[in-house]
Amino acid sequence: MVESKVMNKIYRAFGICIILIFFLFSCEDNTIKPEDEGTIEGIVLDQVSSNAISGAIITTSPATNAIVTDNEGKFILPDIPVNTYSISATKLNYKKNSVSVEVRNDRTAQATILLTPEETILPEIPSGPFPANNSTDQPINILLTWKAQSLISSDSVYYDVYLFRPNAAPEIIASNQTDTSLYLEDLSYNTIYNWKVDAKDNAGNKAASDIWTFKTKVFPEYSVIYAKITDQNYNIFATDAEEGIVTLQLTNSLYRNWWPRFSPDKSKIAFSSNEEVDNHIYIINTEGKEKERLTDVPVSANYNNGIGFAWSANGDYLIYCSYDKLMRIKSDGSELRQIAQAPSGMQFRECDWAPTDDKIVTLAVGNSFYSSQIYLMDTDGSDQQLLLDDLPGAVENPAFAPSGNKILFTHDVSGYEVTSGRQLDSHIIILSTDSSDTTDVSQNKPDGSNDSFPRWSPDGAKIIFCSAPNYDDSKRSIWVMNSDGSDRKKLIESGLMPDWR
């Protein structure tokens, strides 16, 4: 019995030992050993030139890290698991390439990747310009065109257009446009322009054209300027006195620009505008550019609306009406002074300066449009003489003949007077400053019409004027006739306030 118990204890102890031995060996087999690692060092080169390629993107399969090559084209992938890797390099304008590298434990594997440059396909260089290179006599409003396209049909091509204006840096006048044409407006006359076009594609490739040249036409000759209504207001136009075809619009404004007057040398044009509410005198060159405001004191009076001013014979000064004062101002805007005072109860409405530079004529009006007097005076405002005293009906528009001894004016010979200022039968009258004799040169005008705004031709042989039916708001047209009233011809279908140099 005792012996049996002892044996049982021995068997249990032996079993426990066996279990412990098995457990110990099992734990030794499941121990996780550290993973083996290595390093890859490499370089990326241009296959054609063998130059190092910096900024190439390096990726691996199986994936590790994504890095880029340094300035020497080199890269390093440290501490990556032992394995066989495919290493790829990519770079813009190069074909992608890969190499296979085996990484061993605690070893550094070397990799050289050669990239082949892709063929760069540039957009076609813009060519075939219009106007052709070195063209002359081109209009100031012109359509520029050229030819260019991408050699890859799926590519879009965009154009930057540069214009080289005289004495100015090149400017981009169109950017990223797809059309091969561009319309330019309001260039200067008699001016050389250079231009070029850059073609660009979606990849950022660029092809630049040559620099092309064209010259605009010489500024057209014209001898007549006038006002014409456009977009509910008036602007200044110019034409040839022989043809009467409107060729130039000199102002383009939403304000009332009218009463245009040539300077004696025909280099500048003065006109009035209500651009700044009050009527002021502005000056432009004969191309309609270089606009400057001349006056600070407005051109204004009873029934004036900005029509009362004139150039001096030498072009150094202008005179203008400002209520009961006749003002003189230098053509650069300086030396403003009063030279005459209107009679009591009257205001100056219109004026003109004799081409002979010795006299000024003025039209003074009272509280009524029909109350009017014409005065002759010296150019300093002295020695005022009453030439014409308050005729029944409207009197307007005194203007000197080139000889200086005759004056044109208009008179509604019907004597009609109403508050609206309507006229029924306005005639052009020539008044001699020497004898006060008058001659009616509107004997041949149609019945029921009014002649107005007369001016002499430069040689005094003709008169340019307006004519219109005598009903309210009728449209005026511009006519020309001989100085004796014969051979009346319509020059311009719509216009008023002409001047002729």
VMD Tcl script that draws the C-alpha trace (Angstrom):
set ca {
  {0.00 0.00 0.00}
  {2.72 2.35 0.98}
  {4.65 1.23 -2.02}
  {1.75 2.11 -4.32}
  {1.46 5.66 -3.01}
  {5.17 6.23 -3.51}
  {4.95 5.10 -7.10}
  {2.06 7.46 -7.82}
  {4.07 10.41 -6.54}
  {6.99 9.39 -8.77}
  {4.73 9.21 -11.83}
  {3.25 12.65 -11.13}
  {6.68 14.25 -10.73}
  {7.87 12.65 -13.95}
  {4.83 13.98 -15.81}
  {5.37 17.48 -14.55}
  {8.98 17.37 -15.71}
  {7.93 16.21 -19.15}
  {5.43 19.07 -19.41}
  {8.03 21.63 -18.30}
  {10.55 20.37 -20.84}
  {7.95 20.57 -23.63}
  {6.95 24.09 -22.64}
  {10.52 25.28 -22.58}
  {11.23 23.96 -26.08}
  {7.98 25.34 -27.41}
  {8.82 28.86 -26.14}
  {12.23 28.71 -27.79}
  {10.69 27.89 -31.21}
  {8.22 30.89 -31.02}
  {10.80 33.58 -30.20}
  {10.56 36.57 -32.85}
  {13.97 37.24 -34.21}
  {14.87 40.91 -35.46}
  {14.10 41.47 -39.27}
  {17.11 41.84 -41.59}
  {17.52 45.29 -43.24}
  {19.72 46.96 -45.81}
  {20.17 50.19 -47.83}
  {19.83 51.28 -51.43}
  {21.97 54.10 -52.81}
  {21.42 55.27 -56.34}
  {21.80 57.92 -59.01}
  {19.61 59.03 -61.92}
  {21.35 60.06 -65.15}
  {20.37 61.39 -68.56}
  {20.96 58.49 -70.93}
  {21.97 60.79 -73.78}
  {24.24 63.26 -72.01}
  {25.07 61.25 -68.83}
  {24.27 64.38 -66.84}
  {22.80 63.95 -63.37}
  {19.04 64.55 -63.15}
  {17.91 66.35 -60.04}
  {14.33 66.39 -58.85}
  {13.50 62.96 -60.25}
  {10.82 61.13 -58.22}
  {11.95 57.72 -56.84}
  {9.40 55.05 -55.90}
  {9.77 51.31 -55.09}
  {7.78 48.13 -55.46}
  {7.19 46.72 -52.85}
  {6.51 50.21 -51.53}
  {8.93 51.92 -49.16}
  {9.43 55.68 -49.28}
  {8.89 58.16 -52.16}
  {11.79 60.59 -52.44}
  {13.42 62.88 -55.03}
  {16.99 63.04 -56.25}
  {19.27 65.79 -54.99}
  {21.23 68.33 -57.03}
  {23.71 65.60 -58.01}
  {20.97 63.22 -59.10}
  {21.54 60.93 -56.08}
  {19.12 59.29 -53.68}
  {19.28 56.92 -50.67}
  {16.75 54.53 -49.15}
  {18.11 53.48 -45.73}
  {16.90 50.75 -43.37}
  {14.52 48.93 -45.70}
  {13.69 45.26 -45.29}
  {15.72 42.66 -47.11}
  {13.93 41.96 -50.39}
  {14.14 42.36 -54.14}
  {12.81 45.75 -55.27}
  {11.85 47.42 -58.52}
  {13.02 51.05 -58.31}
  {11.36 53.58 -60.66}
  {12.41 57.14 -61.57}
  {10.12 59.73 -63.21}
  {10.86 63.26 -64.38}
  {8.98 65.76 -66.58}
  {10.09 65.55 -70.23}
  {11.73 62.13 -69.60}
  {10.44 58.60 -70.13}
  {9.91 56.62 -66.92}
  {12.46 53.85 -66.24}
  {12.97 51.12 -63.59}
  {15.76 48.81 -62.38}
  {15.67 45.74 -60.09}
  {17.83 45.68 -56.94}
  {18.29 42.98 -54.25}
  {18.64 44.25 -50.70}
  {20.68 42.05 -48.34}
  {21.08 42.27 -44.60}
  {23.44 45.04 -43.48}
  {24.49 45.62 -47.08}
  {24.22 48.70 -49.38}
  {22.91 47.97 -52.84}
  {23.80 50.31 -55.73}
  {21.31 51.41 -58.39}
  {21.83 53.48 -61.54}
  {18.73 54.57 -63.43}
  {19.06 56.02 -66.92}
  {16.24 58.22 -68.21}
  {15.69 58.86 -71.90}
  {14.56 62.42 -72.79}
  {11.12 62.62 -74.38}
  {10.97 64.46 -77.66}
  {9.64 67.98 -76.89}
  {6.92 68.92 -79.35}
  {6.54 72.70 -79.38}
  {3.62 74.60 -80.80}
  {4.20 75.80 -84.32}
  {5.90 79.19 -84.46}
  {3.27 81.82 -85.35}
  {3.74 82.99 -88.92}
  {1.88 84.51 -91.85}
  {1.01 87.82 -90.21}
  {-1.59 90.21 -91.53}
  {-0.85 92.94 -92.21}
  {2.27 91.56 -93.82}
  {5.56 92.52 -92.23}
  {6.68 96.07 -93.12}
  {3.25 97.00 -94.51}
  {2.40 100.69 -94.76}
  {-0.75 102.79 -95.13}
  {-2.71 100.64 -92.68}
  {-5.98 101.79 -91.06}
  {-6.05 102.84 -87.42}
  {-8.72 100.20 -86.73}
  {-7.20 96.95 -87.90}
  {-7.64 93.17 -87.58}
  {-4.33 91.43 -86.84}
  {-4.19 87.76 -87.89}
  {-1.54 85.01 -87.86}
  {-1.15 81.26 -88.44}
  {-0.07 78.70 -85.81}
  {-1.14 75.36 -84.38}
  {0.07 72.57 -82.10}
  {1.68 69.56 -83.74}
  {-0.26 67.38 -81.29}
  {-3.89 67.38 -82.30}
  {-5.15 66.88 -78.74}
  {-3.27 69.89 -77.44}
  {-4.86 73.29 -77.02}
  {-2.81 76.29 -78.08}
  {-3.06 79.72 -76.48}
  {-1.68 83.02 -77.71}
  {-0.19 86.07 -76.02}
  {-0.07 89.12 -78.30}
  {2.45 91.90 -77.67}
  {2.26 95.41 -79.10}
  {5.25 97.76 -79.18}
  {4.01 101.35 -79.22}
  {6.46 104.14 -80.03}
  {8.65 105.13 -77.07}
  {6.95 102.64 -74.75}
  {7.71 99.22 -73.29}
  {6.07 96.21 -74.98}
  {2.60 95.51 -73.60}
  {0.49 92.35 -73.67}
  {-2.72 93.38 -75.40}
  {-4.21 89.86 -75.35}
  {-3.41 86.90 -73.13}
  {-4.26 83.19 -73.36}
  {-6.64 83.65 -76.28}
  {-7.43 80.79 -78.63}
  {-8.30 82.83 -81.73}
  {-5.60 83.58 -84.27}
  {-6.84 87.13 -84.74}
  {-7.14 90.31 -82.69}
  {-8.97 93.56 -83.52}
  {-7.24 96.82 -82.57}
  {-8.97 100.20 -82.48}
  {-7.94 103.82 -82.25}
  {-4.29 103.51 -83.17}
  {-2.43 106.70 -84.03}
  {-2.06 107.87 -87.60}
  {1.29 107.90 -89.39}
  {2.84 105.70 -86.71}
  {5.06 102.59 -86.82}
  {3.89 99.68 -84.65}
  {5.73 96.44 -83.88}
  {3.98 93.30 -82.66}
  {4.60 89.62 -81.98}
  {2.72 86.51 -80.89}
  {3.75 83.79 -78.41}
  {2.07 80.39 -78.84}
  {1.77 78.18 -75.75}
  {0.47 74.64 -75.15}
  {-0.90 72.87 -72.08}
  {2.52 71.50 -71.15}
  {3.97 75.00 -70.87}
  {5.94 74.80 -74.09}
  {6.23 78.11 -75.94}
  {7.06 79.24 -79.45}
  {7.59 82.93 -80.20}
  {7.07 84.60 -83.55}
  {9.37 87.11 -85.15}
  {8.67 90.77 -84.44}
  {6.50 92.17 -87.23}
  {6.07 95.80 -88.26}
  {3.38 97.91 -89.89}
  {2.79 101.64 -90.33}
  {-0.59 103.36 -90.18}
  {-1.83 105.70 -92.85}
  {-1.16 109.42 -92.87}
  {-3.89 111.39 -91.15}
  {-6.64 112.20 -93.67}
  {-6.94 115.73 -94.91}
  {-10.20 117.45 -94.01}
  {-11.37 121.02 -94.14}
  {-14.77 121.02 -92.45}
  {-15.65 120.23 -88.86}
  {-19.15 120.15 -87.42}
  {-21.32 118.76 -84.63}
  {-23.64 115.82 -85.10}
  {-26.02 114.09 -82.73}
  {-24.95 110.59 -81.66}
  {-26.53 108.51 -78.88}
  {-28.76 111.35 -77.72}
  {-25.90 113.87 -77.59}
  {-23.52 115.75 -79.86}
  {-19.98 114.91 -80.95}
  {-17.45 116.52 -83.29}
  {-16.98 115.15 -86.82}
  {-14.80 116.08 -89.78}
  {-15.13 115.80 -93.54}
  {-13.89 117.10 -96.87}
  {-15.66 120.18 -98.18}
  {-15.77 118.79 -101.72}
  {-17.17 115.32 -101.01}
  {-19.03 115.71 -97.74}
  {-18.49 112.08 -96.80}
  {-18.03 111.65 -93.07}
  {-14.62 110.11 -92.57}
  {-13.69 110.96 -89.00}
  {-15.34 111.19 -85.61}
  {-13.07 113.35 -83.48}
  {-14.84 113.05 -80.13}
  {-16.76 110.19 -78.59}
  {-18.58 111.32 -75.49}
  {-21.92 111.01 -73.76}
  {-21.90 114.77 -73.23}
  {-22.83 117.62 -75.56}
  {-19.72 118.49 -77.59}
  {-20.38 121.20 -80.18}
  {-19.45 124.59 -81.68}
  {-16.14 123.28 -83.08}
  {-13.69 125.94 -84.28}
  {-10.38 125.49 -86.08}
  {-7.36 127.38 -84.82}
  {-6.04 129.72 -87.55}
  {-3.15 127.36 -88.36}
  {-5.56 124.38 -88.34}
  {-3.43 122.50 -85.80}
  {-6.04 122.49 -83.03}
  {-9.78 122.50 -82.57}
  {-11.68 124.24 -79.80}
  {-15.17 123.12 -78.86}
  {-17.53 123.50 -75.93}
  {-18.76 120.69 -73.72}
  {-21.03 120.33 -70.72}
  {-18.96 117.41 -69.49}
  {-18.55 119.17 -66.14}
  {-22.13 120.54 -66.02}
  {-21.20 124.12 -66.97}
  {-20.19 124.81 -70.57}
  {-16.41 125.02 -70.87}
  {-13.99 125.29 -73.78}
  {-11.87 122.23 -74.54}
  {-9.05 121.90 -77.06}
  {-8.00 118.82 -79.02}
  {-5.54 118.24 -81.83}
  {-6.79 117.57 -85.35}
  {-6.75 113.80 -84.67}
  {-9.17 114.31 -81.79}
  {-6.49 113.54 -79.18}
  {-4.65 115.42 -76.41}
  {-7.87 116.84 -74.99}
  {-7.42 119.69 -72.50}
  {-9.91 121.90 -70.72}
  {-9.11 125.55 -71.30}
  {-11.52 127.57 -69.16}
  {-12.36 127.79 -65.47}
  {-14.96 130.54 -65.91}
  {-17.77 128.97 -68.00}
  {-19.01 129.97 -71.44}
  {-22.52 131.07 -70.57}
  {-25.15 133.77 -71.08}
  {-28.78 134.14 -72.00}
  {-29.54 131.61 -74.76}
  {-25.85 130.77 -75.07}
  {-25.34 127.04 -74.25}
  {-21.62 127.24 -74.94}
  {-21.60 128.71 -78.46}
  {-19.99 132.07 -77.74}
  {-16.24 131.87 -78.42}
  {-13.69 132.42 -81.20}
  {-9.93 132.21 -81.88}
  {-7.74 135.27 -82.30}
  {-6.24 135.74 -85.75}
  {-2.81 134.46 -84.68}
  {-4.18 131.62 -82.54}
  {-2.56 132.87 -79.33}
  {-5.87 133.76 -77.67}
  {-9.55 132.92 -77.56}
  {-12.38 135.26 -76.69}
  {-15.59 134.00 -75.16}
  {-18.86 135.20 -73.70}
  {-19.57 134.86 -70.01}
  {-22.84 136.58 -69.15}
  {-22.35 140.36 -69.51}
  {-18.58 140.07 -69.94}
  {-16.42 139.35 -72.97}
  {-13.39 137.40 -71.75}
  {-10.00 136.82 -73.36}
  {-7.80 133.86 -72.45}
  {-4.50 132.59 -73.78}
  {-4.69 129.32 -75.70}
  {-2.73 127.58 -72.93}
  {-5.38 128.59 -70.36}
  {-3.44 131.46 -68.79}
  {-3.95 135.23 -68.70}
  {-7.72 135.28 -68.33}
  {-9.05 138.84 -68.41}
  {-12.21 140.78 -69.19}
  {-11.97 142.96 -72.29}
  {-15.54 144.24 -72.70}
  {-18.76 144.84 -70.80}
  {-22.16 144.35 -72.42}
  {-24.60 147.28 -72.48}
  {-26.89 147.57 -69.46}
  {-29.51 144.80 -69.39}
  {-27.72 142.81 -72.13}
  {-25.46 139.74 -72.16}
  {-22.93 138.63 -74.77}
  {-24.16 135.55 -76.64}
  {-21.79 135.14 -79.62}
  {-18.53 136.61 -80.90}
  {-15.96 136.39 -83.68}
  {-12.42 137.72 -84.18}
  {-11.53 139.20 -87.56}
  {-8.88 137.28 -89.57}
  {-7.22 140.67 -90.10}
  {-6.64 140.80 -86.32}
  {-8.04 144.29 -85.87}
  {-11.68 143.86 -84.88}
  {-14.10 141.76 -82.83}
  {-17.81 141.38 -83.52}
  {-20.27 140.44 -80.77}
  {-23.95 139.60 -80.54}
  {-25.59 140.83 -77.35}
  {-29.05 139.70 -76.25}
  {-31.50 140.92 -73.64}
  {-34.01 138.99 -71.58}
  {-35.77 137.93 -74.76}
  {-34.14 135.71 -77.37}
  {-35.37 138.16 -80.00}
  {-33.85 141.23 -78.33}
  {-30.44 141.45 -80.00}
  {-27.71 143.87 -81.08}
  {-24.51 143.40 -83.08}
  {-21.45 145.40 -81.98}
  {-18.05 146.00 -83.60}
  {-15.07 146.80 -81.37}
  {-11.27 146.82 -81.26}
  {-9.54 143.67 -80.07}
  {-8.97 145.17 -76.63}
  {-12.72 145.82 -76.27}
  {-12.52 149.55 -76.88}
  {-14.34 151.70 -79.46}
  {-17.60 149.72 -79.44}
  {-19.86 150.53 -82.39}
  {-23.47 149.41 -82.79}
  {-23.76 147.80 -86.24}
  {-27.24 146.34 -86.02}
  {-29.96 147.25 -83.56}
  {-32.77 144.94 -82.48}
  {-34.48 143.83 -85.69}
  {-37.85 142.10 -85.37}
  {-37.34 138.32 -85.36}
  {-34.27 136.34 -84.37}
  {-30.73 137.54 -85.20}
  {-27.83 135.09 -84.74}
  {-24.38 133.85 -85.78}
  {-22.19 136.86 -86.72}
  {-19.00 135.75 -88.53}
  {-16.23 137.71 -90.27}
  {-15.29 137.29 -93.91}
  {-11.58 136.53 -94.57}
  {-11.16 140.15 -95.72}
  {-12.41 141.41 -92.34}
  {-14.71 144.06 -93.86}
  {-17.87 141.93 -94.11}
  {-19.91 140.03 -91.58}
  {-22.35 137.19 -92.07}
  {-25.33 136.85 -89.76}
  {-28.77 135.24 -89.86}
  {-32.12 136.99 -89.52}
  {-35.62 135.55 -89.41}
  {-37.12 138.00 -91.89}
  {-40.63 136.89 -90.98}
  {-40.29 138.82 -87.73}
  {-41.92 135.89 -85.93}
  {-41.40 135.94 -82.14}
  {-42.62 133.32 -79.64}
  {-41.27 132.20 -76.29}
  {-40.02 128.90 -77.73}
  {-37.58 130.77 -80.01}
  {-38.96 129.13 -83.14}
  {-38.03 130.75 -86.47}
  {-40.04 130.64 -89.68}
  {-37.86 132.19 -92.39}
  {-34.24 132.67 -91.33}
  {-31.98 134.12 -94.05}
  {-28.22 134.59 -94.31}
  {-27.32 138.27 -94.59}
  {-23.98 139.86 -95.51}
  {-23.31 143.15 -93.73}
  {-20.54 145.55 -94.83}
  {-18.67 146.98 -91.84}
  {-17.67 150.00 -93.97}
  {-21.05 151.08 -95.32}
  {-23.61 149.07 -93.32}
  {-25.02 147.81 -96.63}
  {-26.68 144.40 -96.45}
  {-27.15 141.61 -98.99}
  {-29.55 138.69 -98.56}
  {-27.89 135.53 -99.95}
  {-30.74 133.15 -99.02}
  {-33.05 134.19 -101.84}
  {-32.82 130.72 -103.39}
  {-33.60 128.70 -100.29}
  {-36.80 126.58 -100.18}
  {-39.90 128.07 -98.66}
  {-40.66 126.93 -95.14}
  {-37.00 126.49 -94.21}
  {-34.38 128.25 -92.11}
  {-30.73 128.92 -92.95}
  {-28.41 129.10 -89.93}
  {-24.80 128.89 -88.65}
  {-23.09 130.40 -91.73}
  {-19.29 130.50 -92.08}
  {-17.08 131.65 -94.93}
  {-14.77 129.38 -96.87}
  {-11.05 130.19 -96.41}
  {-10.95 132.17 -99.66}
  {-14.31 133.88 -99.13}
  {-15.74 132.48 -102.36}
  {-18.26 130.16 -100.67}
  {-20.41 129.95 -97.58}
  {-21.05 126.81 -95.56}
  {-24.25 126.80 -93.51}
  {-27.11 124.72 -92.11}
  {-30.58 124.41 -93.50}
  {-33.66 122.78 -92.01}
  {-37.46 122.83 -92.26}
  {-38.94 125.47 -89.97}
  {-40.95 123.14 -87.74}
  {-39.71 122.45 -84.20}
  {-37.00 119.78 -83.72}
  {-36.37 119.42 -87.43}
  {-33.09 117.87 -88.50}
  {-30.45 120.26 -89.82}
  {-28.25 119.37 -92.77}
  {-25.08 121.14 -93.90}
  {-24.97 122.95 -97.25}
  {-22.50 124.93 -99.36}
  {-23.25 127.80 -101.74}
  {-21.40 130.53 -103.56}
  {-20.99 133.76 -101.60}
  {-23.74 135.38 -103.73}
  {-26.21 132.64 -102.74}
  {-26.08 130.69 -106.00}
  {-25.42 126.98 -106.53}
  {-26.75 125.65 -103.22}
  {-25.62 122.03 -102.62}
  {-26.18 119.71 -99.70}
  {-22.84 118.57 -98.26}
  {-23.77 116.52 -95.18}
  {-27.12 114.93 -94.44}
  {-27.10 115.56 -90.70}
  {-25.03 118.13 -88.81}
  {-24.82 121.67 -87.51}
  {-22.39 124.43 -86.46}
  {-19.86 123.86 -89.27}
  {-16.44 125.52 -89.52}
  {-14.26 125.63 -92.66}
  {-10.53 126.21 -92.94}
}
mol new
graphics top color blue
foreach p $ca { graphics top sphere $p radius 0.5 }
foreach p [lrange $ca 0 end-1] q [lrange $ca 1 end] { graphics top cylinder $p $q radius 0.2 }
display resetview
